[in-house]
């Protein structure tokens, strides 16, 4: 049991008590315990959404021999968490995500309505001759793909493609017990159009 707890802690950064409970609930199955902890993290995250985040950190990431760089601000509730090495690594991983995936917005809610309508028009123009029901499903699917490309929180996480960035953030909220908000980011690349 001690080895399983240690293994689970290494994979999730969850506390000993939480790992013990999850392993008991999963009858010792580490993979099921990870899933249980992730679900708890999402549940805890939803409870902490309204809490203020007045601390945090700005992290930079420079890639490709100085030809691309990212600055990202991720806020939390306490300076204790903001100074924690685990949180610093988490923020750096998000900066790497922005460098690799080049999102435009943080969340779906940040996308202007005009951009969404323009995207819908483009999709509809591609669907001439399709039945109305099929066209609606195709539009929904292509819009989801648009959000996945354009919004950081909707993207598959670069270190685990089975998770979206929003799932990783929710899991981190559950692990540290504080609200976390990805506030903003900027990505620079040498030679890009301004």
FIPAZA-918648 format. One record per residue: z, y, x of N, C-alpha, C in turn. Coordinates in pm, whole numbers, padded with zeros to 5 digits, always signed. Each point is the difference from the previous one (the first is absolute). Example, Ala and Ser with C-alpha at 12.3 -4.5 7.8 and 13.67 -1.06 7.14 Angstrom:
// FIPAZA-918648
+00780-00569+01319+00000+00119-00089+00000+00120+00090
-00072+00105-00035+00006+00119+00082+00073+00109-00077
END
This chain:
// FIPAZA-918648
+00000-00121+00083+00000+00121-00083+00000+00126+00087
+00074-00001+00110+00008+00118+00088-00136+00030+00061
-00072-00105+00041-00134+00020+00056-00096+00058-00104
+00011-00048-00124-00086+00050-00107+00031+00147-00029
+00128+00036+00000+00038+00141-00022-00056+00087+00111
+00014-00047+00124-00051+00076+00115-00152+00019-00010
-00070-00108-00034-00146+00005-00014-00040+00098-00111
+00071-00006-00113-00029+00088-00113+00028+00146+00036
+00107+00026+00072+00033+00137+00042-00109+00055+00093
-00048-00084+00091-00105+00042+00094-00128+00038-00075
-00031-00076-00106-00123+00025-00075+00010+00117-00096
+00122+00027-00052+00012+00100-00107+00087+00120+00033
+00084-00010+00103+00099+00104+00034+00104+00019-00109
+00012-00095-00092+00101+00008-00106+00137-00035+00058
+00104+00041-00071+00136-00026+00043+00036-00148-00010
+00107-00039+00070+00043-00139+00004+00033-00051-00140
+00075+00079-00076+00041-00042-00134-00122-00020-00089
-00095+00094+00005-00122-00012-00081-00080-00124+00040
-00010-00025+00131-00073-00118+00047+00067-00128-00048
+00133-00002+00007+00076-00117-00044-00024-00028-00148
+00006+00106-00082-00022-00014-00145-00141-00050-00029
-00099+00060+00068-00140-00038-00023-00025-00145+00040
+00060-00043+00111-00017-00139+00044+00068-00096-00097
+00114+00040-00052+00070-00085-00098-00085-00013-00126
-00055+00114-00044-00083+00002-00121-00128-00081+00018
-00053-00003+00122-00126-00071+00027+00022-00141+00052
+00125-00047-00004+00035-00135+00048-00040-00020+00146
+00017+00104+00081-00026-00009+00143-00143+00023+00043
-00091+00025-00092-00141+00023+00032-00018+00145+00046
-00029+00020+00128-00010+00134+00059-00111+00081-00065
-00116-00061-00024-00112+00074-00060+00034+00049-00141
+00065-00085-00079+00042+00041-00135+00107+00109+00009
+00087-00010+00100+00106+00100+00020-00062+00136+00033
-00106-00001+00081-00070+00125+00032-00054+00063-00127
-00060-00082-00085-00054+00050-00128+00111+00057-00088
+00113-00068-00005+00115+00048-00079+00046+00136+00053
+00011+00012+00133+00044+00127+00059-00100+00111-00027
-00129-00032+00005-00103+00102-00028+00011+00048-00143
+00021-00092-00095+00014+00038-00141+00123+00088-00020
+00111-00036+00067+00122+00081-00008-00025+00139+00058
-00076+00006+00110-00032+00128+00062-00076+00090-00095
-00097-00056-00071-00078+00078-00098+00091+00047-00113
+00090-00087-00046+00093+00038-00106+00094+00111+00046
+00053-00014+00122+00087+00104+00054-00075+00131+00019
-00123-00010+00045-00081+00120+00024-00018+00079-00129
-00023-00070-00111-00021+00071-00126+00126+00073-00044
+00118-00050+00037+00126+00067-00034+00023+00125+00086
-00057+00003+00118+00027+00108+00095-00107+00109-00002
-00101-00015-00083-00114+00091-00001+00039+00147-00017
+00094+00031-00086+00034+00139-00028+00090+00065+00104
+00053-00077+00093+00095+00056+00097-00069+00091+00101
+00069+00106+00038-00058+00099+00091-00014-00054+00141
-00107+00042+00064-00026-00038+00139-00013+00128+00081
+00110+00041+00063-00001+00125+00077+00002-00023+00150
-00003-00125+00039-00005-00036+00142-00130-00077+00022
-00020-00049+00120-00120-00078+00027-00050+00028+00140
-00126-00032+00022-00056+00026+00132-00151+00019-00008
-00048+00072+00099-00144+00016+00020-00034-00082+00123
-00095-00086-00016-00039-00089+00109-00147+00025+00033
-00033-00016+00128-00140+00014+00040-00049-00134+00053
-00131-00017-00010-00064-00117+00056-00134+00044+00057
-00019-00025+00128-00125+00036+00067-00071-00130+00037
-00128-00008-00031-00077-00124+00018-00132+00031+00072
-00064-00102+00050-00133+00008+00062-00006+00101+00113
+00095-00012+00092-00004+00087+00118+00006+00147-00034
+00076+00035-00101+00017+00140-00038-00111+00057-00086
-00085-00085-00056-00111+00049-00083+00033+00003-00149
+00116-00060-00038+00043+00003-00139+00153+00006-00002
+00051+00079-00094+00145+00010-00012+00044+00022-00143
+00124-00037-00028+00057+00013-00134+00139+00061+00011
+00031+00089-00091+00137+00048-00022+00036-00041-00143
+00118-00057-00017+00044-00042-00133+00145+00040-00020
+00032+00045-00121+00138+00032-00037+00046-00103-00103
+00111-00068+00034+00061-00095-00091+00146+00042-00015
+00041+00024-00124+00133+00051-00028+00093-00110-00051
+00129+00017+00030+00104-00091-00046+00121+00085-00040
+00110-00064-00034+00115+00072-00052+00099+00047+00107
+00009-00071+00112+00102+00035+00100-00058+00007+00141
+00064+00081+00083-00044+00009+00139+00033-00129+00075
+00101-00074-00047+00033-00129+00060-00121-00094-00005
-00062-00008-00116-00119-00085-00016-00116+00057+00080
-00019+00132-00005-00112+00064+00070+00004-00026+00151
+00120-00015+00056+00014-00023+00145-00004-00149+00036
+00007-00087-00099+00004-00143+00020-00132-00050+00059
+00008-00087+00101-00121-00051+00066-00092-00076-00095
+00059-00073-00095-00080-00074-00098-00082+00096-00086
+00061+00111-00041-00071+00099-00080-00110+00067+00082
+00029+00030+00126-00101+00061+00089-00122-00092+00013
+00027-00129+00018-00110-00097+00011-00080-00005-00130
+00071+00002-00111-00064-00001-00132-00094+00121-00016
+00048+00118+00037-00081+00123-00011-00120-00008+00094
+00023-00052+00119-00112-00015+00096-00105-00096-00055
+00044-00108-00064-00095-00095-00060-00082+00068-00110
+00063+00090-00076-00075+00074-00102-00101+00095+00065
+00038+00060+00112-00094+00087+00072-00119-00082+00051
+00027-00121+00049-00109-00088+00044-00089-00038-00118
+00060-00020-00117-00075-00031-00123-00098+00113-00029
+00048+00124+00007-00086+00116-00026-00113+00006+00103
+00033-00026+00126-00103+00002+00105-00106-00106-00026
+00043-00120-00038-00094-00111-00018-00080+00010-00129
+00062+00045-00109-00063-00008-00132-00053+00133-00053
+00037+00109+00063-00052+00133-00034+00008+00035-00149
+00120-00010-00060+00011+00042-00141-00011+00152-00011
-00025+00047-00121-00011+00144-00025+00127+00052-00067
+00058-00083-00088+00117+00040-00078+00116-00097+00026
+00121+00044-00034+00116-00089+00012+00002-00096-00119
-00004+00053-00123+00012-00079-00124-00120+00022-00091
-00016-00091-00097-00106+00016-00101+00016+00130-00075
+00124+00038-00025+00029+00122-00077-00046+00126+00072
-00023-00009+00130-00044+00115+00080-00151+00024-00010
-00073-00098-00050-00146+00013-00008-00034+00096-00115
-00075+00107+00029-00036+00094-00106-00081-00067-00111
+00024+00042-00123-00070-00056-00116-00152+00014+00016
-00043+00110+00059-00144+00023+00020-00060-00107+00091
+00074-00042+00103-00049-00105+00091-00011-00134-00072
+00097-00029-00086-00002-00125-00076-00119-00001-00095
-00022+00112-00069-00113+00010-00093-00134-00014+00073
-00009+00062+00117-00123-00009+00080-00025-00146+00040
+00107-00069+00040-00012-00140+00039-00045-00085-00120
+00056+00028-00118-00039-00072-00122-00148+00022-00030
-00049+00123+00015-00142+00030-00025-00090-00079+00093
+00039-00007+00127-00079-00076+00098-00004-00147-00038
+00115-00054-00039+00008-00141-00038-00085-00026-00125
+00012+00088-00099-00077-00016-00125-00150+00004+00027
-00042+00086+00091-00143+00010+00035-00051-00131+00060
+00088-00074+00066-00037-00128+00061-00004-00113-00102
+00053+00025-00121+00016-00108-00098-00096+00008-00118
-00110+00066+00015-00093+00011-00113-00046-00139-00044
+00003-00021-00131-00046-00127-00056+00109-00104-00017
+00122+00028+00043+00110-00096-00015+00064+00017-00138
+00048-00109-00061+00072+00011-00127+00125+00086+00017
+00038+00071-00107+00112+00095+00006+00130-00064+00049
+00032-00120-00052+00125-00066+00041-00001-00034+00148
-00108-00054+00048-00013-00035+00141+00004+00125+00086
-00065+00107-00046-00003+00124+00076+00140+00057+00018
+00084-00006-00105+00137+00052+00010+00081-00076+00104
-00016-00133+00000+00073-00082+00098-00048+00030+00141
-00129+00017+00015-00057+00030+00132+00049+00138+00047
+00001+00097-00091+00049+00135+00034+00145-00007+00045
+00084-00073-00075+00141-00013+00038+00015-00063+00138
-00077-00105+00026+00006-00067+00130-00045+00089+00115
-00109+00074-00023-00051+00088+00106+00092+00120+00022
+00064+00048-00106+00097+00108+00015+00121-00048+00080
+00045-00123-00026+00112-00058+00076-00036-00007+00148
-00124-00038+00029-00046-00007+00139-00006+00141+00061
-00044+00099-00078-00003+00138+00046+00141+00046+00038
+00100-00029-00087+00138+00039+00029+00052-00073+00124
-00039-00126+00014+00043-00079+00116-00054+00061+00130
-00121+00052-00004-00058+00062+00119+00057+00139+00025
+00021+00077-00106+00036+00141+00014+00149+00029+00008
+00085-00091-00049+00144+00027-00012+00081-00092+00090
+00078+00059+00087+00082-00075+00095+00084-00108-00068
+00070+00036-00107+00093-00093-00063-00070-00118-00067
-00129+00012-00029-00075-00108-00066-00070-00092+00100
+00002+00035+00128-00074-00078+00099+00074-00127+00040
-00074-00104+00037+00064-00119+00059+00063+00042+00133
+00122-00045+00025+00074+00036+00121-00067-00066+00121
-00023+00075+00106-00074-00052+00115+00070-00116+00069
+00133-00007-00011+00073-00107+00068+00021-00123-00088
-00031+00011-00130+00008-00113-00093-00088+00033-00120
-00125-00046+00005-00100+00034-00102+00036-00050-00140
+00098-00090-00011+00040-00048-00132+00088+00102-00074
+00044+00103+00070+00085+00104-00059-00073+00133-00003
+00028+00080-00102-00048+00138-00001+00105+00086+00068
-00040+00116+00047+00093+00090+00067+00117+00034-00094
-00028+00020-00129+00108+00032-00094+00102-00114-00009
-00044-00126+00017+00093-00113-00001+00088+00001+00125
-00060+00037+00113+00075+00007+00126+00105+00111-00009
-00038+00114-00057+00096+00111-00018+00112-00043-00095
-00033-00065-00110+00101-00046-00095+00095-00100+00066
-00054-00089+00081+00082-00097+00071+00095+00070+00097
-00049+00101+00068+00083+00076+00095+00111+00074-00073
-00030+00054-00117+00102+00066-00083+00109-00100-00035
-00039-00120-00038+00097-00103-00033+00083-00042+00119
-00061-00002+00118+00071-00041+00122+00101+00105+00044
-00041+00127+00004+00090+00103+00053+00091+00061-00107
-00037-00017-00127+00084+00051-00108-00013+00149-00026
-00107+00061+00049-00025+00142-00024-00142+00018-00053
-00020+00109-00072-00134+00035-00045-00083+00043+00121
-00125-00037+00001-00094+00039+00106-00124+00055-00069
-00048+00113+00050-00123+00059-00054-00094+00032+00116
-00123-00050-00011-00103+00042+00095-00047+00134-00053
+00036+00107+00071-00024+00135-00050-00144+00045+00023
-00047-00015+00126-00136+00049+00032-00042-00054+00136
-00128+00012+00026-00054-00039+00130-00126+00080+00026
-00037+00002+00127-00128+00060+00040-00057-00086+00113
-00130-00020-00004-00068-00084+00099-00110+00085+00065
+00002+00001+00133-00099+00075+00076-00083-00098+00080
-00132+00030+00009-00087-00081+00084-00098+00093+00070
-00012-00018+00131-00089+00083+00080-00142-00013-00054
-00066+00113-00022-00139+00001-00044-00021-00009-00150
+00108-00009-00079-00018-00012-00145-00037+00136-00060
-00067-00005-00114-00036+00122-00073+00127+00065-00053
+00004+00133+00004+00118+00070-00054-00019+00031-00146
END
